Amino acid sequence: MNQMNIVQLENYRQKLLELKLVLLTDNDVDNTRLVEIQPAQLDVLSFHLQIKKQEAIKYKQAQLQAIDGALRRIEHDDFGFCYFCNQPISEAQLNFDLTVTRCIKCADKAFE
């Protein structure tokens, strides 16, 4: 059972849904699918701009997947627990990144 109360979980869920809405309505990065770049058809500047656009789309897709994962964890009462050690993730860490899946100790171990 999750140690967070219903109000806390609902607040996190609302923040995640707001973040998802912002990402989905962001017109700076086109929400279309990635397309294969044909370098012969582009000049150098256009080619680099297209690469940057595709990187932004991939990053946005990864953010949306992380948000969906956090929303699923809330539904399944797993939100706020480390994926590796199953210990609670600190509230400060969750407030910094709502999609975090590791506690500080396990995150540090990943970089050792």
C-alpha positions in Angstrom: 0.0 0.0 0.0 1.3 3.4 -0.9 2.3 5.6 2.1 1.1 8.8 0.3 -2.4 9.9 1.0 -5.1 10.2 -1.6 -4.8 14.0 -1.7 -1.0 13.8 -2.4 -1.5 11.2 -5.1 -4.3 13.2 -6.8 -2.1 16.3 -6.7 0.8 14.4 -8.4 -1.7 13.0 -10.9 -3.0 16.5 -11.7 0.5 17.8 -12.2 1.4 15.0 -14.5 -1.8 15.5 -16.6 -1.0 19.3 -16.8 2.5 18.5 -17.9 1.2 16.1 -20.5 -1.2 18.6 -21.9 1.5 21.2 -22.2 3.7 18.8 -24.2 0.8 17.7 -26.4 -0.2 21.3 -27.2 3.4 22.6 -27.7 3.5 23.9 -31.2 7.3 24.5 -31.1 7.9 20.9 -31.8 5.6 19.4 -34.4 3.7 16.4 -33.0 4.0 14.5 -36.3 5.9 11.3 -36.7 9.6 11.2 -37.5 10.4 11.1 -41.1 13.5 9.8 -42.8 15.9 12.6 -43.7 17.3 12.6 -47.2 20.6 14.6 -47.0 20.9 14.9 -50.8 17.6 16.9 -50.8 18.7 19.4 -48.1 21.4 22.0 -47.8 23.7 21.8 -44.8 21.8 24.2 -42.6 18.4 22.7 -43.4 19.8 19.2 -42.7 21.1 20.3 -39.3 17.8 22.0 -38.5 15.9 18.8 -39.5 18.2 16.7 -37.2 17.5 19.1 -34.3 13.8 18.9 -34.9 13.9 15.1 -34.9 15.9 15.1 -31.6 13.3 17.4 -30.1 10.5 15.1 -31.2 12.3 12.1 -29.7 12.8 13.9 -26.5 9.2 14.9 -26.3 8.1 11.4 -27.0 10.3 10.1 -24.2 8.8 12.7 -21.8 5.3 11.6 -22.7 6.2 8.0 -22.2 7.7 8.8 -18.8 4.5 10.7 -17.8 2.3 7.9 -18.9 4.4 5.5 -16.9 4.1 7.7 -13.8 0.3 7.9 -14.3 0.2 4.1 -14.5 2.2 3.8 -11.3 -0.4 6.0 -9.6 -3.2 3.8 -10.8 -1.4 0.6 -9.6 -0.4 2.1 -6.3 3.3 1.9 -7.2 4.0 5.7 -7.5 6.7 7.0 -5.3 8.5 3.8 -4.8 11.9 2.9 -6.2 11.7 0.4 -9.1 14.9 -1.4 -7.8 14.7 -1.4 -4.0 11.0 -0.7 -3.5 11.8 2.0 -0.9 9.9 5.3 -0.9 11.3 8.0 -3.1 11.6 11.3 -1.3 9.0 13.9 -1.8 11.7 16.4 -2.7 12.9 14.1 -5.5 9.3 13.6 -6.8 8.7 17.3 -6.7 11.8 17.8 -8.8 10.9 15.1 -11.3 7.4 13.5 -11.2 8.5 10.7 -13.5 11.4 9.5 -11.4 11.6 5.7 -10.9 14.7 5.4 -8.6 15.5 6.6 -5.1 18.7 8.6 -4.7 20.7 5.6 -3.5 19.7 3.4 -6.5 20.2 6.4 -8.9 23.7 6.9 -7.5 24.5 3.2 -7.8 23.6 3.4 -11.5 26.4 6.0 -12.0 29.1 4.1 -10.1 
